[in-house]
């Protein structure tokens, strides 16, 4: 969920009980250093990762093409 750009940190906290700082620590621990830096740069200040600054037009936590029928 943390890797997906459209999933807000608030949804992760609601489902798993991890706030944004804990998610960042987890990602730092689990990702390679370069991957973590790229992820962190991508989600820092991203409106879709923060429900309070998210556009009301974005009503889902994933891309419509993410889950394809088999």
PyMOL Python script that loads the backbone (N, CA, C, O; Angstrom):
from pymol import cmd

cmd.read_pdbstr("""\
ATOM      1  N   UNK A   1       0.818  -1.198   0.000  1.00  0.00           N
ATOM      2  CA  UNK A   1       0.000   0.000   0.000  1.00  0.00           C
ATOM      3  C   UNK A   1       0.860   1.260   0.000  1.00  0.00           C
ATOM      4  O   UNK A   1       0.520   2.254  -0.642  1.00  0.00           O
ATOM      5  N   UNK A   2       1.962   1.210   0.715  1.00  0.00           N
ATOM      6  CA  UNK A   2       2.833   2.387   0.784  1.00  0.00           C
ATOM      7  C   UNK A   2       3.477   2.674  -0.567  1.00  0.00           C
ATOM      8  O   UNK A   2       3.743   3.831  -0.893  1.00  0.00           O
ATOM      9  N   UNK A   3       3.727   1.642  -1.346  1.00  0.00           N
ATOM     10  CA  UNK A   3       4.383   1.819  -2.640  1.00  0.00           C
ATOM     11  C   UNK A   3       3.443   2.493  -3.628  1.00  0.00           C
ATOM     12  O   UNK A   3       3.893   3.277  -4.464  1.00  0.00           O
ATOM     13  N   UNK A   4       2.161   2.207  -3.552  1.00  0.00           N
ATOM     14  CA  UNK A   4       1.163   2.762  -4.467  1.00  0.00           C
ATOM     15  C   UNK A   4       0.967   4.251  -4.182  1.00  0.00           C
ATOM     16  O   UNK A   4       0.702   4.642  -3.046  1.00  0.00           O
ATOM     17  N   UNK A   5       1.097   5.068  -5.207  1.00  0.00           N
ATOM     18  CA  UNK A   5       1.009   6.518  -5.053  1.00  0.00           C
ATOM     19  C   UNK A   5      -0.371   7.020  -4.649  1.00  0.00           C
ATOM     20  O   UNK A   5      -0.480   8.061  -4.001  1.00  0.00           O
ATOM     21  N   UNK A   6      -1.415   6.306  -5.016  1.00  0.00           N
ATOM     22  CA  UNK A   6      -2.769   6.781  -4.745  1.00  0.00           C
ATOM     23  C   UNK A   6      -3.288   6.374  -3.367  1.00  0.00           C
ATOM     24  O   UNK A   6      -4.337   6.864  -2.950  1.00  0.00           O
ATOM     25  N   UNK A   7      -2.603   5.514  -2.665  1.00  0.00           N
ATOM     26  CA  UNK A   7      -3.057   5.089  -1.344  1.00  0.00           C
ATOM     27  C   UNK A   7      -2.574   6.084  -0.297  1.00  0.00           C
ATOM     28  O   UNK A   7      -1.369   6.203  -0.076  1.00  0.00           O
ATOM     29  N   UNK A   8      -3.484   6.796   0.348  1.00  0.00           N
ATOM     30  CA  UNK A   8      -3.051   7.792   1.337  1.00  0.00           C
ATOM     31  C   UNK A   8      -2.519   7.130   2.607  1.00  0.00           C
ATOM     32  O   UNK A   8      -2.908   6.014   2.953  1.00  0.00           O
ATOM     33  N   UNK A   9      -1.631   7.831   3.286  1.00  0.00           N
ATOM     34  CA  UNK A   9      -1.077   7.331   4.543  1.00  0.00           C
ATOM     35  C   UNK A   9      -2.186   7.072   5.564  1.00  0.00           C
ATOM     36  O   UNK A   9      -2.070   6.175   6.399  1.00  0.00           O
ATOM     37  N   UNK A  10      -3.250   7.855   5.492  1.00  0.00           N
ATOM     38  CA  UNK A  10      -4.359   7.674   6.430  1.00  0.00           C
ATOM     39  C   UNK A  10      -5.035   6.309   6.248  1.00  0.00           C
ATOM     40  O   UNK A  10      -5.471   5.703   7.227  1.00  0.00           O
ATOM     41  N   UNK A  11      -5.126   5.827   5.020  1.00  0.00           N
ATOM     42  CA  UNK A  11      -5.716   4.508   4.758  1.00  0.00           C
ATOM     43  C   UNK A  11      -4.820   3.407   5.321  1.00  0.00           C
ATOM     44  O   UNK A  11      -5.317   2.409   5.844  1.00  0.00           O
ATOM     45  N   UNK A  12      -3.521   3.582   5.217  1.00  0.00           N
ATOM     46  CA  UNK A  12      -2.570   2.613   5.768  1.00  0.00           C
ATOM     47  C   UNK A  12      -2.695   2.594   7.284  1.00  0.00           C
ATOM     48  O   UNK A  12      -2.676   1.531   7.905  1.00  0.00           O
ATOM     49  N   UNK A  13      -2.823   3.780   7.875  1.00  0.00           N
ATOM     50  CA  UNK A  13      -2.967   3.864   9.330  1.00  0.00           C
ATOM     51  C   UNK A  13      -4.261   3.214   9.796  1.00  0.00           C
ATOM     52  O   UNK A  13      -4.277   2.513  10.808  1.00  0.00           O
ATOM     53  N   UNK A  14      -5.343   3.442   9.063  1.00  0.00           N
ATOM     54  CA  UNK A  14      -6.625   2.869   9.444  1.00  0.00           C
ATOM     55  C   UNK A  14      -6.595   1.342   9.353  1.00  0.00           C
ATOM     56  O   UNK A  14      -7.133   0.657  10.222  1.00  0.00           O
ATOM     57  N   UNK A  15      -5.970   0.811   8.308  1.00  0.00           N
ATOM     58  CA  UNK A  15      -5.976  -0.634   8.110  1.00  0.00           C
ATOM     59  C   UNK A  15      -4.934  -1.367   8.947  1.00  0.00           C
ATOM     60  O   UNK A  15      -5.196  -2.460   9.449  1.00  0.00           O
ATOM     61  N   UNK A  16      -3.739  -0.763   9.101  1.00  0.00           N
ATOM     62  CA  UNK A  16      -2.641  -1.463   9.754  1.00  0.00           C
ATOM     63  C   UNK A  16      -2.167  -0.825  11.056  1.00  0.00           C
ATOM     64  O   UNK A  16      -1.352  -1.409  11.769  1.00  0.00           O
ATOM     65  N   UNK A  17      -2.671   0.369  11.372  1.00  0.00           N
ATOM     66  CA  UNK A  17      -2.276   1.030  12.605  1.00  0.00           C
ATOM     67  C   UNK A  17      -0.892   1.663  12.553  1.00  0.00           C
ATOM     68  O   UNK A  17      -0.302   1.955  13.593  1.00  0.00           O
ATOM     69  N   UNK A  18      -0.374   1.875  11.356  1.00  0.00           N
ATOM     70  CA  UNK A  18       0.944   2.509  11.188  1.00  0.00           C
ATOM     71  C   UNK A  18       0.755   3.918  10.654  1.00  0.00           C
ATOM     72  O   UNK A  18       0.170   4.116   9.590  1.00  0.00           O
ATOM     73  N   UNK A  19       1.252   4.893  11.397  1.00  0.00           N
ATOM     74  CA  UNK A  19       1.200   6.270  10.941  1.00  0.00           C
ATOM     75  C   UNK A  19       2.280   6.522   9.900  1.00  0.00           C
ATOM     76  O   UNK A  19       3.094   5.645   9.611  1.00  0.00           O
ATOM     77  N   UNK A  20       2.282   7.718   9.344  1.00  0.00           N
ATOM     78  CA  UNK A  20       3.261   8.055   8.303  1.00  0.00           C
ATOM     79  C   UNK A  20       4.704   7.844   8.762  1.00  0.00           C
ATOM     80  O   UNK A  20       5.486   7.268   8.006  1.00  0.00           O
ATOM     81  N   UNK A  21       5.098   8.285   9.973  1.00  0.00           N
ATOM     82  CA  UNK A  21       6.491   8.053  10.396  1.00  0.00           C
ATOM     83  C   UNK A  21       6.857   6.570  10.471  1.00  0.00           C
ATOM     84  O   UNK A  21       7.973   6.182  10.124  1.00  0.00           O
ATOM     85  N   UNK A  22       5.916   5.749  10.924  1.00  0.00           N
ATOM     86  CA  UNK A  22       6.184   4.309  11.006  1.00  0.00           C
ATOM     87  C   UNK A  22       6.294   3.678   9.625  1.00  0.00           C
ATOM     88  O   UNK A  22       7.109   2.781   9.409  1.00  0.00           O
ATOM     89  N   UNK A  23       5.467   4.153   8.685  1.00  0.00           N
ATOM     90  CA  UNK A  23       5.532   3.646   7.306  1.00  0.00           C
ATOM     91  C   UNK A  23       6.884   4.011   6.696  1.00  0.00           C
ATOM     92  O   UNK A  23       7.497   3.194   6.008  1.00  0.00           O
ATOM     93  N   UNK A  24       7.341   5.215   6.941  1.00  0.00           N
ATOM     94  CA  UNK A  24       8.633   5.650   6.412  1.00  0.00           C
ATOM     95  C   UNK A  24       9.759   4.790   6.989  1.00  0.00           C
ATOM     96  O   UNK A  24      10.664   4.381   6.262  1.00  0.00           O
ATOM     97  N   UNK A  25       9.703   4.517   8.296  1.00  0.00           N
ATOM     98  CA  UNK A  25      10.718   3.648   8.917  1.00  0.00           C
ATOM     99  C   UNK A  25      10.693   2.255   8.310  1.00  0.00           C
ATOM    100  O   UNK A  25      11.738   1.671   8.025  1.00  0.00           O
ATOM    101  N   UNK A  26       9.479   1.726   8.114  1.00  0.00           N
ATOM    102  CA  UNK A  26       9.333   0.397   7.524  1.00  0.00           C
ATOM    103  C   UNK A  26       9.891   0.359   6.100  1.00  0.00           C
ATOM    104  O   UNK A  26      10.606  -0.573   5.732  1.00  0.00           O
ATOM    105  N   UNK A  27       9.566   1.359   5.320  1.00  0.00           N
ATOM    106  CA  UNK A  27      10.063   1.407   3.933  1.00  0.00           C
ATOM    107  C   UNK A  27      11.586   1.555   3.916  1.00  0.00           C
ATOM    108  O   UNK A  27      12.257   0.940   3.087  1.00  0.00           O
ATOM    109  N   UNK A  28      12.130   2.359   4.816  1.00  0.00           N
ATOM    110  CA  UNK A  28      13.586   2.527   4.895  1.00  0.00           C
ATOM    111  C   UNK A  28      14.259   1.189   5.211  1.00  0.00           C
ATOM    112  O   UNK A  28      15.317   0.870   4.669  1.00  0.00           O
ATOM    113  N   UNK A  29      13.630   0.417   6.095  1.00  0.00           N
ATOM    114  CA  UNK A  29      14.191  -0.869   6.517  1.00  0.00           C
ATOM    115  C   UNK A  29      14.082  -1.923   5.410  1.00  0.00           C
ATOM    116  O   UNK A  29      15.004  -2.716   5.217  1.00  0.00           O
ATOM    117  N   UNK A  30      12.953  -1.933   4.680  1.00  0.00           N
ATOM    118  CA  UNK A  30      12.673  -2.991   3.709  1.00  0.00           C
ATOM    119  C   UNK A  30      13.217  -2.751   2.307  1.00  0.00           C
ATOM    120  O   UNK A  30      13.470  -3.702   1.567  1.00  0.00           O
ATOM    121  N   UNK A  31      13.399  -1.482   1.936  1.00  0.00           N
ATOM    122  CA  UNK A  31      13.857  -1.175   0.579  1.00  0.00           C
ATOM    123  C   UNK A  31      15.370  -1.001   0.525  1.00  0.00           C
ATOM    124  O   UNK A  31      16.020  -0.723   1.533  1.00  0.00           O
ATOM    125  N   UNK A  32      15.909  -1.169  -0.670  1.00  0.00           N
ATOM    126  CA  UNK A  32      17.314  -0.845  -0.888  1.00  0.00           C
ATOM    127  C   UNK A  32      17.458   0.664  -0.712  1.00  0.00           C
ATOM    128  O   UNK A  32      16.494   1.398  -0.933  1.00  0.00           O
ATOM    129  N   UNK A  33      18.641   1.146  -0.318  1.00  0.00           N
ATOM    130  CA  UNK A  33      18.803   2.587  -0.081  1.00  0.00           C
ATOM    131  C   UNK A  33      18.374   3.458  -1.269  1.00  0.00           C
ATOM    132  O   UNK A  33      17.700   4.472  -1.082  1.00  0.00           O
ATOM    133  N   UNK A  34      18.753   3.075  -2.457  1.00  0.00           N
ATOM    134  CA  UNK A  34      18.398   3.861  -3.646  1.00  0.00           C
ATOM    135  C   UNK A  34      16.881   3.830  -3.886  1.00  0.00           C
ATOM    136  O   UNK A  34      16.280   4.851  -4.219  1.00  0.00           O
ATOM    137  N   UNK A  35      16.283   2.672  -3.717  1.00  0.00           N
ATOM    138  CA  UNK A  35      14.835   2.557  -3.894  1.00  0.00           C
ATOM    139  C   UNK A  35      14.088   3.400  -2.863  1.00  0.00           C
ATOM    140  O   UNK A  35      13.080   4.031  -3.182  1.00  0.00           O
ATOM    141  N   UNK A  36      14.584   3.406  -1.631  1.00  0.00           N
ATOM    142  CA  UNK A  36      13.948   4.218  -0.597  1.00  0.00           C
ATOM    143  C   UNK A  36      14.027   5.698  -0.959  1.00  0.00           C
ATOM    144  O   UNK A  36      13.033   6.416  -0.842  1.00  0.00           O
ATOM    145  N   UNK A  37      15.186   6.159  -1.395  1.00  0.00           N
ATOM    146  CA  UNK A  37      15.335   7.574  -1.762  1.00  0.00           C
ATOM    147  C   UNK A  37      14.387   7.947  -2.897  1.00  0.00           C
ATOM    148  O   UNK A  37      13.772   9.013  -2.866  1.00  0.00           O
ATOM    149  N   UNK A  38      14.265   7.082  -3.890  1.00  0.00           N
ATOM    150  CA  UNK A  38      13.360   7.362  -5.012  1.00  0.00           C
ATOM    151  C   UNK A  38      11.908   7.384  -4.541  1.00  0.00           C
ATOM    152  O   UNK A  38      11.142   8.259  -4.945  1.00  0.00           O
ATOM    153  N   UNK A  39      11.520   6.424  -3.685  1.00  0.00           N
ATOM    154  CA  UNK A  39      10.165   6.386  -3.161  1.00  0.00           C
ATOM    155  C   UNK A  39       9.878   7.627  -2.326  1.00  0.00           C
ATOM    156  O   UNK A  39       8.827   8.252  -2.466  1.00  0.00           O
ATOM    157  N   UNK A  40      10.812   7.975  -1.468  1.00  0.00           N
ATOM    158  CA  UNK A  40      10.622   9.124  -0.574  1.00  0.00           C
ATOM    159  C   UNK A  40      10.488  10.417  -1.368  1.00  0.00           C
ATOM    160  O   UNK A  40       9.659  11.268  -1.046  1.00  0.00           O
ATOM    161  N   UNK A  41      11.299  10.560  -2.400  1.00  0.00           N
ATOM    162  CA  UNK A  41      11.201  11.760  -3.240  1.00  0.00           C
ATOM    163  C   UNK A  41       9.853  11.796  -3.964  1.00  0.00           C
ATOM    164  O   UNK A  41       9.273  12.865  -4.157  1.00  0.00           O
ATOM    165  N   UNK A  42       9.368  10.632  -4.357  1.00  0.00           N
ATOM    166  CA  UNK A  42       8.110  10.556  -5.091  1.00  0.00           C
ATOM    167  C   UNK A  42       6.908  10.882  -4.204  1.00  0.00           C
ATOM    168  O   UNK A  42       5.985  11.559  -4.656  1.00  0.00           O
ATOM    169  N   UNK A  43       6.899  10.419  -2.958  1.00  0.00           N
ATOM    170  CA  UNK A  43       5.719  10.622  -2.106  1.00  0.00           C
ATOM    171  C   UNK A  43       5.788  11.883  -1.257  1.00  0.00           C
ATOM    172  O   UNK A  43       4.769  12.287  -0.697  1.00  0.00           O
ATOM    173  N   UNK A  44       6.930  12.509  -1.141  1.00  0.00           N
ATOM    174  CA  UNK A  44       7.038  13.732  -0.333  1.00  0.00           C
ATOM    175  C   UNK A  44       6.195  14.839  -0.947  1.00  0.00           C
ATOM    176  O   UNK A  44       6.442  15.271  -2.073  1.00  0.00           O
ATOM    177  N   UNK A  45       5.222  15.280  -0.213  1.00  0.00           N
ATOM    178  CA  UNK A  45       4.378  16.374  -0.678  1.00  0.00           C
ATOM    179  C   UNK A  45       3.367  15.976  -1.730  1.00  0.00           C
ATOM    180  O   UNK A  45       2.651  16.836  -2.243  1.00  0.00           O
ATOM    181  N   UNK A  46       3.284  14.694  -2.071  1.00  0.00           N
ATOM    182  CA  UNK A  46       2.334  14.237  -3.089  1.00  0.00           C
ATOM    183  C   UNK A  46       0.926  14.332  -2.520  1.00  0.00           C
ATOM    184  O   UNK A  46       0.646  13.782  -1.454  1.00  0.00           O
ATOM    185  N   UNK A  47       0.048  15.021  -3.218  1.00  0.00           N
ATOM    186  CA  UNK A  47      -1.313  15.247  -2.731  1.00  0.00           C
ATOM    187  C   UNK A  47      -2.089  13.948  -2.552  1.00  0.00           C
ATOM    188  O   UNK A  47      -2.921  13.850  -1.649  1.00  0.00           O
ATOM    189  N   UNK A  48      -1.833  12.952  -3.392  1.00  0.00           N
ATOM    190  CA  UNK A  48      -2.601  11.716  -3.281  1.00  0.00           C
ATOM    191  C   UNK A  48      -2.175  10.859  -2.098  1.00  0.00           C
ATOM    192  O   UNK A  48      -2.894   9.926  -1.741  1.00  0.00           O
ATOM    193  N   UNK A  49      -1.030  11.140  -1.473  1.00  0.00           N
ATOM    194  CA  UNK A  49      -0.589  10.378  -0.310  1.00  0.00           C
ATOM    195  C   UNK A  49      -1.080  10.987   0.997  1.00  0.00           C
ATOM    196  O   UNK A  49      -0.860  10.411   2.062  1.00  0.00           O
ATOM    197  N   UNK A  50      -1.732  12.126   0.938  1.00  0.00           N
ATOM    198  CA  UNK A  50      -2.211  12.808   2.137  1.00  0.00           C
ATOM    199  C   UNK A  50      -3.674  13.181   1.929  1.00  0.00           C
ATOM    200  O   UNK A  50      -3.990  14.031   1.097  1.00  0.00           O
ATOM    201  N   UNK A  51      -4.558  12.550   2.678  1.00  0.00           N
ATOM    202  CA  UNK A  51      -5.997  12.756   2.499  1.00  0.00           C
ATOM    203  C   UNK A  51      -6.397  14.216   2.683  1.00  0.00           C
ATOM    204  O   UNK A  51      -7.331  14.680   2.029  1.00  0.00           O
ATOM    205  N   UNK A  52      -5.712  14.948   3.557  1.00  0.00           N
ATOM    206  CA  UNK A  52      -6.108  16.334   3.824  1.00  0.00           C
ATOM    207  C   UNK A  52      -5.862  17.259   2.636  1.00  0.00           C
ATOM    208  O   UNK A  52      -6.558  18.264   2.493  1.00  0.00           O
ATOM    209  N   UNK A  53      -4.890  16.947   1.782  1.00  0.00           N
ATOM    210  CA  UNK A  53      -4.621  17.799   0.620  1.00  0.00           C
ATOM    211  C   UNK A  53      -5.007  17.108  -0.688  1.00  0.00           C
ATOM    212  O   UNK A  53      -4.707  17.608  -1.772  1.00  0.00           O
ATOM    213  N   UNK A  54      -5.661  15.980  -0.582  1.00  0.00           N
ATOM    214  CA  UNK A  54      -6.075  15.195  -1.742  1.00  0.00           C
ATOM    215  C   UNK A  54      -7.292  15.828  -2.407  1.00  0.00           C
ATOM    216  O   UNK A  54      -8.192  16.322  -1.728  1.00  0.00           O
ATOM    217  N   UNK A  55      -7.314  15.811  -3.715  1.00  0.00           N
ATOM    218  CA  UNK A  55      -8.444  16.335  -4.469  1.00  0.00           C
ATOM    219  C   UNK A  55      -9.666  15.449  -4.260  1.00  0.00           C
ATOM    220  O   UNK A  55      -9.535  14.226  -4.218  1.00  0.00           O
ATOM    221  N   UNK A  56     -10.828  16.031  -4.129  1.00  0.00           N
ATOM    222  CA  UNK A  56     -12.033  15.203  -3.976  1.00  0.00           C
ATOM    223  C   UNK A  56     -12.336  14.373  -5.227  1.00  0.00           C
ATOM    224  O   UNK A  56     -13.141  13.443  -5.168  1.00  0.00           O
ATOM    225  N   UNK A  57     -11.704  14.696  -6.349  1.00  0.00           N
ATOM    226  CA  UNK A  57     -11.885  13.930  -7.584  1.00  0.00           C
ATOM    227  C   UNK A  57     -11.261  12.540  -7.490  1.00  0.00           C
ATOM    228  O   UNK A  57     -11.642  11.637  -8.234  1.00  0.00           O
ATOM    229  N   UNK A  58     -10.293  12.365  -6.570  1.00  0.00           N
ATOM    230  CA  UNK A  58      -9.630  11.076  -6.398  1.00  0.00           C
ATOM    231  C   UNK A  58     -10.379  10.337  -5.295  1.00  0.00           C
ATOM    232  O   UNK A  58     -10.191  10.614  -4.110  1.00  0.00           O
ATOM    233  N   UNK A  59     -11.223   9.402  -5.695  1.00  0.00           N
ATOM    234  CA  UNK A  59     -12.066   8.722  -4.709  1.00  0.00           C
ATOM    235  C   UNK A  59     -11.627   7.286  -4.443  1.00  0.00           C
ATOM    236  O   UNK A  59     -12.279   6.578  -3.677  1.00  0.00           O
ATOM    237  N   UNK A  60     -10.549   6.851  -5.052  1.00  0.00           N
ATOM    238  CA  UNK A  60     -10.107   5.472  -4.857  1.00  0.00           C
ATOM    239  C   UNK A  60      -8.648   5.441  -4.449  1.00  0.00           C
ATOM    240  O   UNK A  60      -7.925   6.420  -4.633  1.00  0.00           O
ATOM    241  N   UNK A  61      -8.219   4.329  -3.900  1.00  0.00           N
ATOM    242  CA  UNK A  61      -6.844   4.196  -3.441  1.00  0.00           C
ATOM    243  C   UNK A  61      -5.946   3.459  -4.412  1.00  0.00           C
ATOM    244  O   UNK A  61      -4.837   3.062  -4.054  1.00  0.00           O
ATOM    245  N   UNK A  62      -6.415   3.271  -5.643  1.00  0.00           N
ATOM    246  CA  UNK A  62      -5.593   2.552  -6.614  1.00  0.00           C
ATOM    247  C   UNK A  62      -5.922   3.027  -8.018  1.00  0.00           C
ATOM    248  O   UNK A  62      -6.948   3.667  -8.247  1.00  0.00           O
ATOM    249  N   UNK A  63      -5.062   2.715  -8.932  1.00  0.00           N
ATOM    250  CA  UNK A  63      -5.237   3.053 -10.334  1.00  0.00           C
ATOM    251  C   UNK A  63      -6.272   2.104 -10.938  1.00  0.00           C
ATOM    252  O   UNK A  63      -6.253   0.919 -10.604  1.00  0.00           O
ATOM    253  N   UNK A  64      -7.172   2.560 -11.808  1.00  0.00           N
ATOM    254  CA  UNK A  64      -8.205   1.687 -12.356  1.00  0.00           C
ATOM    255  C   UNK A  64      -7.628   0.499 -13.153  1.00  0.00           C
ATOM    256  O   UNK A  64      -8.297  -0.526 -13.289  1.00  0.00           O
ATOM    257  N   UNK A  65      -6.440   0.622 -13.661  1.00  0.00           N
ATOM    258  CA  UNK A  65      -5.841  -0.483 -14.424  1.00  0.00           C
ATOM    259  C   UNK A  65      -4.993  -1.392 -13.552  1.00  0.00           C
ATOM    260  O   UNK A  65      -4.394  -2.341 -14.059  1.00  0.00           O
ATOM    261  N   UNK A  66      -4.926  -1.125 -12.252  1.00  0.00           N
ATOM    262  CA  UNK A  66      -4.074  -1.912 -11.364  1.00  0.00           C
ATOM    263  C   UNK A  66      -4.587  -3.342 -11.191  1.00  0.00           C
ATOM    264  O   UNK A  66      -3.801  -4.289 -11.214  1.00  0.00           O
ATOM    265  N   UNK A  67      -5.879  -3.499 -11.022  1.00  0.00           N
ATOM    266  CA  UNK A  67      -6.462  -4.825 -10.805  1.00  0.00           C
ATOM    267  C   UNK A  67      -7.172  -5.273 -12.059  1.00  0.00           C
ATOM    268  O   UNK A  67      -8.294  -4.842 -12.326  1.00  0.00           O
ATOM    269  N   UNK A  68      -6.541  -6.123 -12.827  1.00  0.00           N
ATOM    270  CA  UNK A  68      -7.096  -6.583 -14.098  1.00  0.00           C
ATOM    271  C   UNK A  68      -7.703  -7.966 -13.924  1.00  0.00           C
ATOM    272  O   UNK A  68      -7.168  -8.794 -13.186  1.00  0.00           O
ATOM    273  N   UNK A  69      -8.821  -8.218 -14.601  1.00  0.00           N
ATOM    274  CA  UNK A  69      -9.411  -9.564 -14.506  1.00  0.00           C
ATOM    275  C   UNK A  69      -8.490 -10.602 -15.137  1.00  0.00           C
ATOM    276  O   UNK A  69      -7.771 -10.323 -16.097  1.00  0.00           O
ATOM    277  N   UNK A  70      -8.531 -11.774 -14.586  1.00  0.00           N
ATOM    278  CA  UNK A  70      -7.663 -12.843 -15.106  1.00  0.00           C
ATOM    279  C   UNK A  70      -8.359 -13.646 -16.150  1.00  0.00           C
ATOM    280  O   UNK A  70      -7.779 -14.585 -16.695  1.00  0.00           O
TER     281      UNK A  70
END
""", "prot")
cmd.dss("prot")
cmd.show_as("cartoon", "prot")
cmd.util.cbc("prot")
cmd.orient("prot")
